[in-house]
């Protein structure tokens, strides 16, 4: 057995050598770019960044050494022949040397870009050809002779330190044991490798991407320390980069639309608390208030508490929409006023851009205490990383819930995703009781998610509905009721603006909700218990999730400039309201303004619908709609798309001296 276990030992040794090489590259990277970090980096935080780097080194090393893993783990005797060893040694040395060269070249290239190199570099230099790319990157690399020398030494080390597979077992009595151990090692390695590449082993863990690096840093430049270049390239391959369209000049686009918001009035800032509740899959389809005429007035919905809250004194909108169809698309839209076009921001190189949001504007400029809450495993869905990147000072997940002695820890875990909403909402209220006011917090609920179950004690309490989700919607509505019962007893309650929305829709049923526009129909509700003037049901203007951030800041009379792609729902003219989102099924845009919805394929409008009167999109009115209206809509939409793409590619999502 010792003879066979040494095969696994040889493989582990070779992988450890690769880890040491990556760590050495990280040390070199930090040394050469020390001027970028000298003012803020402490020894303790540096060690944290290096430790986090191992999480990203692991998938990169497993990707690049996939052939080596297979060669070592295949239960075949011929892998122990000398020729096989030489081939394995060459492959190991070459692939790991290339990975090291990438890391070392980025030591030089990083100061020019502020990011690790991603797959977008191939698009950036697509017109240059491979030879020119090598000249551009290689030229800089070669001009730093010490890096060339180091690269050569590391390559030599890979060759010399490579540990071969032990000598072949020949005794007949040992062959059976040999194959058993080898097969078991292979079967064990497969799930371990998959989990390591994903960044975790649970269903709640989304495969880590470059955006997850934000979870460990205090400022965007530190992602360069955490990440490595091979990982950044692997994870962004086949991710469509943002391309700035040539619809019009920059000047024309700015004249039609700008995401730069300037202070609108001279009223003193009002330091109200802000609480944002993002409810999983809470489509308007399932909310009774919005469907009072549905099915001849017989539809009740599954949200009696939310219905009562709206009726009692909240502000909401008939034509309110999400900006995406996934949870990872909802969070940037709601909290940072960033729409979702082409690819989810979390999964693109732009996820490393400097970004703002409600937390950063209020936390850094107005002294707010800020915190984000999500009852799933910490790091799940990339939420923790995005929260930190956009200025949230604290993050409360399943780990923090389990550590609180006032709650029941994993006894309240739903078995798949997260802590049950009822218990986690109470935890949320309890934590806000401890925060210094004013505070800005956000919670992302979890229980109304596949596999659509409710706690055992409530199995027969809530209506089943036509879809499995609807029972969960009713349960979360009950959890929301209990949250507001608790919150209403707290001294901070009446000085708080509550914003309630959904991340996206789910399990649509009725024809209206099954159109392309219906697939974005989510509630946007503003509730200020201490301000009775903020109430009503707006049945005219079009609003969407990206309007939440500028509306909240305007409500508080925020007096600083900021970047947001939405508009103030409370004070802007109703006819300025619009919605613009990406339709992944047709790779096109849907733009809503006035009385019409346009479908735009990126070059031309292919369909138009009078959505206020034709709720099921039965008639394409593109040929008959007023030409002036069509032109106005197309130009405004193109200006928004251009501004978004330009700012994403140029990393201009926050206010600086050169991008106001």
Secondary structure by P-SEA (a helix, b strand, c coil): caaaaaaaaaaaaaaaaaaaaaaaaaaaaaaaacccccccccaaaaaaaaaaaaaaaaaaaaaaaaaaaaaacccccccccaaaaaaaaaaaaaaaaaaaaaaaaaaaaccccccccccccccccccccaaaaaaaaaaaaaaaaaaaaaaaaaaaaaaaaccccccccccccaaaaaaaaaaaaaaaaaaaaaaaaaccccccccccccccccccccccccccccccaaaaaaaacccccbbbbccccaaaaaaaccccccccccccccbbbbbbbbbccccccccccccccccccccccccaaaaaaaaabbbbbcbbbbccccaaaaaaaacccccccccccccccccccccccaaaaaaaccccccbbbbcccccccaaaaaaaaacccccccaaaaaacccccccccccccccccaaaaaaaaaaaaaaccccbbbbbbbccccccccccccccccccccccaaaaaaaaaaaaaaaaaaaaaaccccccbbbbbbbccccccccccccccccccbbbbbbbcccccccccccccccccccaaaaaaaaaacccbbbbbcccccccccccccbbbbbbccccbbbbbcccbbbbbccccccccccccccccccccccccccaaaaaaaaaaaaaaaaaaaaaaaacccccccccc
